[in-house]
Structure formats: C-alpha cells, structure tokens
Amino acid sequence: MGYFDAASGAPLHPVARQALLASLDEGWADPARLYREGRRARLLLDAAREAAADAVGCRPDELAFTSSGTRAVHAGIEGALAGRRRVGHHLIVSAVEHSSVLHSAEVFEASGGTVTRVPVSRAGAVTSGQYADALRPDTALACLQSANHEVGTVQPVAQVAEVCQAAGVPLLVDAAQSLGWGPVEGDWSVLTASAHKWGGPSGVGLLAVRKGVRFAPQGPSDERESGRAAGFENIPAIVAAAASLRAVRAEAAEEARRLRELTERIRARVPELVPDVEVVGDPVRRLPGIVTFSCLYVDGETLLHELDRAGFSVSSGSSCTSSTLTPSHVLKAMGVLSEGNVRVSLPPGTPEEDVERFLKVLPEAVAGVREKLGAPSPRTAGPQDALVVDALGKRCPIPVIELAKVFGNVPVGGTVRVLADDEAARLDIPAWCEMRGQEYVGEEPAERGSAYVVRRLS
C-alpha cells in the first residue's frame, strides 16, 4: 500500500506514539494547580513548550498551544487585526492561502474590513514587490503561507517580511506545511502550524506571537495559554506533538534530500508515461515531498478511486472531487489545468519501490478513465462538422473532451465555441489552449452558461 497524502495528514511518528503513551499517566492533571499531580503536568507542558519554541525559533512565552492548526490561524488573524484596529481595517492575503486563512478574510470583509488578495504566478508564487504594492496606510495585517499545501511551492517569506517590517505591518505566516522541514526564515510577527502535518497527533496547533506585536485575543477571556487559546490543554497530545517535531527535524536534512529525488522522478517521468499531462508548481522552490499534476480528459474522482483500488492514497484539487463542484482555489489562481488533478505528497520513510510501483500503475489508470469517458485519441479523433460544442449540463472534464473531438475540423485561423455551465470550464479550457499552443479568445455571455471561444493557430 502507498499512502501518498502526507500534506493532508502525516502518519503518526513513532516518537509521537511513544511520547503520547508515556505522558498519559503523568499529564492528566490540571497544570494550573499547585499539588503534586498538577506540578507534574506543568513540567510536561513547560518542557513541550520549550521544545516547540526552539523548533519554531521563538521564545517559550511567545508560543501558545491551540486545539488545531485551523484554530491557530483563526485566533492569530482575529487577534492581530483586533490589536491594530486603530491603524485600519485592511488585510492582505495571497490568493493561494489555506482555506482557513481565506475564510477568516471573508469574515473580516463581511464585518466591514477590506481585503487585498495578491495574485500568484503560474507556478503559484507571489513576489515581495506585489506585497509592497498592496500595502496601504490602513493595512492592519498581511498573511502569507510559507509553502503551498496543494502544489508545494515555497513562498518568499523572508523578503515579504522585510517589506512588511519596513512599513510597520505585522506578517502572519501559516507554516503548517513547512515547519517539519525547518524554521521559517525572516522577521515574521505571527506564526501558525499544525502537529498532524509533521507526524504529531491531530488536535494540536501552534500559535506564536512575537513580543512587541499588538495582539488582542478575541472571545471570552481565559487564563489558559496566555489567553490566546481557551480550554484545558491536552497535555499528552501536546507532549507528543513537540517530541515528534524535534524528531522529524533531526531527520529532515537527509529525508528532504531523499524525498526530493523521488518527487523529481515523478515530475520527470509522469509526462513521459502519460500523454496530455501538466505538472504544476515551482520546479525548484518547492517542498521536498509534494508533486502535483493534472491529466487532460480525466474525471478526478474516478481516477482517485482507480488509484485507491491499486493501493495508492492520493489527493486532488479537481472540481469533480469536490462537493462544491468548483475547482481548487489554488489551481484556479495559478491558471493551470484542474481536471484530473493528482497531488502526491510523500510521507517521510516512503520506500523507493512504492514510487516505482505508482509510476507503473498510473498510466493504466489514466488510460482506463479516459476510455470510459470517450476521450479523444489518434484512433477515435476525426473530422467533425460542428464548430459549436454544446456541453451544457456536463461536468468536468466532458466540456474539454468535446472540444478536443471537434478541434480537428477547425481550419487554421478558425474558431470554435464551447457552450458550458460548469464552473471548471472557465479554468480548464484556457489551460487546454495553453497546453495545445492554441489561442483562447475569451468568454462570451450565452443564453445558458457561457460560450468559451478558441482559435486554432496550427
């Protein structure tokens, strides 16, 4: 079996399991109490805080434990915005932030704040210049992930932090995907992370707030965790989270080198083994274990089921695997193909033979899905009379498949109109043109849905 979805949740690290079991007998009491059992629990909590703070690169009294990474993000954004409400009500985020950041931005916007969403390159990266341009006199907070959870692209946090610091604006960094690999560089102000991303137990988040940052915790006051995380601390889980973070950091350099070689192999060989594939994300500035690619003419949900039957657990940003039937906001912001999307995120310790077996299974799985959907191939593609494709009521990837079927009859310089009401078509048809070297003319209103116009260049 190959578990290739570590970006969603890494398997529990052996050190985390050992620390969890060992601390169950000592960490059950209230650490705020002065009797013996409370003092034992306090010692465990303080030791875990010191270990985690050392890994983050902050002081122990700057670090609080929350009930999840998502809760750390919400508390961090709310507290930083409230602390600077006198400065203004403007928030900056990148267009590819984790949904927890974007949801917080939506709530802030609904309450009267303004939000600037910084666009990204086709590789999924921002620049410090874009953040410099977005800063305003009333900017209260800027947010930037350290690395993207879907495509692995590493962001220029240190440079953005420098720009923000010069403007006197705090920078919140979501470090959930990268903290297990190393500390976040730069003069960030607030940092969040989640233990289950590095092999710790779920239900433990980190919230670090630098001294001097104006921060006003929201919600009812609580004496726990400096008032930044209400409720009784889950000390055994916290101890396990800190222990596993220290353990994965000790292994990080060697494991990063090994996983990077494996993902480089996937990046290079998938386009050779599978026709009509787009590998997405920055090829150089990326996390060691993540590689993402999209397959034309493929239903993402069906492909994931085929790979699951073959023994591989992967993730997808395709709209056809989403209950909302909208493409991944990350892939959409990048302007890349979303249909048939596969994210491979290798956990530490992944054997080389598992990757080789995945590369053997993938071509057959993709070919099988394409055959079921009637995707075009050299055997089936042929002249078509219609220059208007009616794909109304059809979901990803059918509109693109129908476009490809008729495109052979379009004369050079001619156009074809694709009628579609699936949200994914707005992203996938331009991406198809990019891959095929054809011109995407644009979107036109239609009686139902939209008409996507493509011009044949060759």
N, C-alpha and C positions, 0 to 999 in steps of 0.2 A: 504493500500500500504506500502511496505517496501523498503526504499531507503538504500541499503547496499553497497554504493560505495563512502564512505566519503574520502578514500585515494586518489581518483581522484579529488574530489571537495566536500567540506562540504557545506551543506545548509547555506545560509546567516544567520548569528546570528542576533537575534532581536536587540541587541545593535548596530551592524554594520548598520542595516537598519535605526535606529533612528539617528545615527551619520551622516550617508550619507545624509539623508534628511535635517537635521538641518544645515549642513555645505554647502549645495548647495547655499544658499543665501549669505553666508559670505566668501566662499573660491574660488570665481570665478576669482578674480583679480590676477595680477602678483605680487607674493610675493617679487620680487626684487625691486618694486617701493616704493617710499617714501610717496606717498599720502595716504589718509585715507584708501581707499579700499585695497591698497597694504599692508598697515600695518596690517589690519585685517587678510588678507590671510597669512601674515608672522607669526602672532601669532598662527594661527591654525596649520601651518606647523611645527613651532618650538615645540609646545605642543605635536603634534603627534610624532615627532622625539624623544622627551624626554621619552614619554611613551613606545615607541617601544624599545629604547635603554635600558631602565630599564628592560624590559622583556627579551631582548637578553643577558644582562649582559655586556654592553659596554658603552663607553661614547657617548653622542649625536653627537659629531663631528666625531665619527668613523663610523657613520651609514648613508647610503645613500638609498634613495628610487628609485627603478627601475621600468620599465614597466611590469615586470613579474619575477617570480622565475627563469625561464629559462634564461632570460636576465641577472639576477644577477649572475648565475653560469658562463655564458659565459664571462661576464665582469670581474668577480673575477679571473677566471683561466687565462684569457689573461693578465690582469694587473699584477698578481703575477708572472707569467712567464716572462713577459717583464721587470719587476723590478729586476729580478735576472738573466738576460740573461748573465751577465759576469761570474756568478757562473757555469752555464752549461745549457744543454738542455735536461735534464732528468726529466720525470714526472712519479709519482706513483699514480695509482688509484686501487680501488678494482674492481673485476670482476662483482660485482653486483650493481655498481653505477647507478644512474638515467641516462637515455639516454642523457640528456643534458650535463652531465659530460663526458660520453664516446664519444659523438660527438665532444666535444672540444678536447679530446685527439686525435681523428682521424685527426682533422685539424692540430694539433700541430705536429703529426707524419708525415703528408703529407708535412709539411714545413721543414722537416729535423730533428725534435726532436725525441727522443727515449722515449718509454712508457713501463713501467712495470705494468702488470695487475696482482694484487695479487689474487690468488685463494681463495676460501672460503670452509668451511666445508659443510657437507651435511645439516647442519642447517642454512647455509647462513652467517656464521660469519668468520671474519678474526681474527688474533692474532697480538699482538704488536710485537712478535718475527718475524713474516713474514714481517712486515714493516721495522723492524731493518735490516733484511737480504736484503731487496730491496734497502735500502739507499746506495747511491754512492757519491763520492766526487763531482760529477757534477749534483747532484739532485737539481733541482730548486724549486720543489713544490711536496707535497703529498696531495692527496684528499681522504676523507673518509666520507661517509654518516653517520648521527647519527643513523638512523634506516631505514630498507629497506621498500620501498614502496609497494612491492608485497607480502612479507611474514611476515613483521613486526619485523624481527629480529633486536635487538638493538646491535650496534657495540661498541667495547671497545674504544671509542674516547679518554677518558682521558689518558689511557695507551699508545695509539698510539701517542697522542700529546706529552707525556713525552719523548718518544723515538725520535720523530722528533725534539723537542726542544733541546735535548742533542746533536743532530747532526747539529743544526743550520739551520734546514729546516722548512719553514712555512707549516702549515697544514690547508687546506681549508675543511670546514665541510658543507655539504649540510644538513641543518636541517629542510627541508620542512615538513617532516612527524612528527617530534617530538616537534617542538618549541611550539605548542599549549599546550603541556603537561608539559613543564618546560624548564628551560635554559639548554644549553649544557655544561656539565662539562669538565674541562680540559683547558689547555692553548692553545686553538686553535688560529690561526692567522687571518683567513678569514672565514666568515660565511655567508651563503645564506639561504633564506627562501621565501615562497610564501604565500600571505594572504589567497587565496582561499582554502588552506589546513586546516585552522583553523576556517573557517566561516566568513572570511572577503570577500570583493569584489574581483573579478578577476582583473588582470591588475595591481597588486601592488606586487613588490618583495622587499626584504631587502638584502642589501649588507653591511656587517660590516667588516672593515679592521682595525685591531689593530694599534695603534701608534707604530712606530718603524719598521713595516713591509715594506719592499721595494716593492712599488706598482707603476706601471706606466700605467695609463689609456690609452687604445688604441682607435684609431679612431680620428676624428676631435675634437679639443679641444672645451669645452663647459663650461660656467660659472655655470651651474646648478649642484647641488648635488656634490660639490667639484670636478667637472669634471669627475665624475665616472658614471653619467647617464645623457645623453643628452636629451634635450627637456623640455617642460613646465610640471611642476608637476601637477598631477591630485589630487589636494588638498582634495576635498570631499572624494574620494576613499581612500586616504592615512589616513585621519582622521578616517574613518570607519574601516580601517584595524587595526590601533593602538588601537582604542576603543574596537574592538572585541577581539583582542589579550589579552588585560587586562581583559576583561570579562571572556573569556574561562579559563584563568589562575586562576581566583578566584574560578572557579567551578572544576578545574582539578582534585584535590585530590579525591573528592567524586565521580566524574564521572568516573575517571580511575578505582576506586575500583568496581563500578557497571558494567562497560563495560567489565572489566576483568573476572568477574564472568560469564557474558553472553557468552563471547568467549570461556571460559573454558568449558562451557556447550556444545557449538558447537563442540569443539575439541574432547570431550569425546563421544558424542552421535552419531556424523556422522558415525564413523566406526562401531558402533553398529547397526545403521539403514540401512546403505548402504554397501553391500559387495564390496570387492576389492577397497578400498579407502586408499590413503596415505595422511595423514595430514603432511604438511611440515612447516618448520620454527622452530626456537628455541622454545621449550615449556615453557621456563621460562623467558629468556631475550628477551622480545618482547613487542611491543606496546600494550596498553590495548584493542584497538578496532578491531584489524586485526586478522583474521584466514583464512588460505588458505589450500585447499585440492584438490587432483586430483583423478578422478574416472577412473578406467580401462574401456576400451571398450566403451568410450563415445566421441562423437563429441562435443567439447566445445561450438561451435557456436550454435548448435541445443539445447544444454542444457540451454544456456543463454536465448534463445528465449522461451523455455518452462517455465523457472523461471519468465521471464518477463510477460508472459501471466498469470502466477499465482499471479502476483503483486509484484515481487521482482526484484530489480535492483542490479545486481552484476557484477563483472569484471572477466576477465580470462586472463591467460598467455598462453593459448593453441595456438598452431600454426594454428589450424583451425578457430581461430577467428581473425587471423592477415592477413593483405593484403599481407605480405611478405611470408606467409606460412612457417615461421621459428619459432621455439619455443621461448618463452621468454628467453632473455639472462640470467635472474636471475635464472630461473629453470634449465636452461642448465648448468650454472656454479655450481649449487648445485648438479647436477647429480641426480635429482629426476624426478618422472613421470610428464610429461607435459600434456598428453592428458586428456580431461575432467576436466581441471583445473578451480577452482572457488575461487575467492578472495572475502571474506565477510569482509567489513570494515564498522563498525557501527558508525554512527554519534552520538555525544552527544545527550542524550534525547531519544535514541531508547527504545521503550517500551519492556518489557519482553515478552508480548504476541506476538509481531511481531516475535521474535526469535523462540518462540514455534510454531508459525504457519509455519515458514520457515522449521523447522525440520519435520513437518508433510507433507509438500509439496515436499520436496527434494527426498525422496525415490521413490515416484511415478514418478517424473520427470525423474530421472536417469533410472529407470526400463523401462519407455516408450522409451527413446532414445536407450537404449541397444537392446530392442526388434526390433526397426526399423532397426538397423544396423546388426541384426542377431548375436549378441554377444553370446558366449558360456554360457551354464547354465547346471545344473545337468540333465535337461530334454533333451537338444539338443547335449551336448558333447558326443562323442562316438569314437570308433576306426576309424582311418583313415589309408589309405595305404601310402599316400605321406609323405616323410620325407624332402621334399623340398617345401617351401611355395613361390609361385610366387605372390608377392604383388606389382609388378612393375606397376606404373601408379596410384596406390591407395594411398589416403591421410589418415593421422591420423584420427581415431585410427584403420583403417582397417588392417594394417600390424600386429599389436599386436593381434587383434581379430582372424586373420587367423592362427597365431602362436598358440594361445590357443586351437583352434579347433583340430589341428593335434597332439598336445603335448601328448595326452593320449596314442597314439600308439608308442611313442618313448620309447624303453627299457631303464631301468636304466643304465647309463653309455653311452647311445647313444646320438647322436646329431641330430639337425635339422637346416637347413639353410634357412634363410628368405631372399629372394631377394626383395629389396625395393629401390626406388629412392626418397622417401620422407625424407626431412631433419629431421623431428621429429622422425623417426625410430631410428636414431643414439642415441637419448636420451631415448626414451620410451622402446625399447627392453631391454637394460641393467636394466632399472628401473623395468620392469616386472620381470626379473630374481631375482632382489633384493627382491621384494615383495613375490615371489613364492619360494624362497630358492633354486633356480636353478643356474647353473654356466653359466655366459656369457663368452664364449670363446674369442670372438673378432670379428672384422670386416675384411672381405676379399674383394679384388677387384673382380668385376664381369663385364661381357660384358656391362651390363647396370646397373647403380646404384651400390649398394654394397650388399654383402652377409653377414648377421649377423648370427653367429653360436652360438647356445645354446646347452649346455649339460644337460641332465636330471640327477639329483642327487638322487631323491627319487620319 
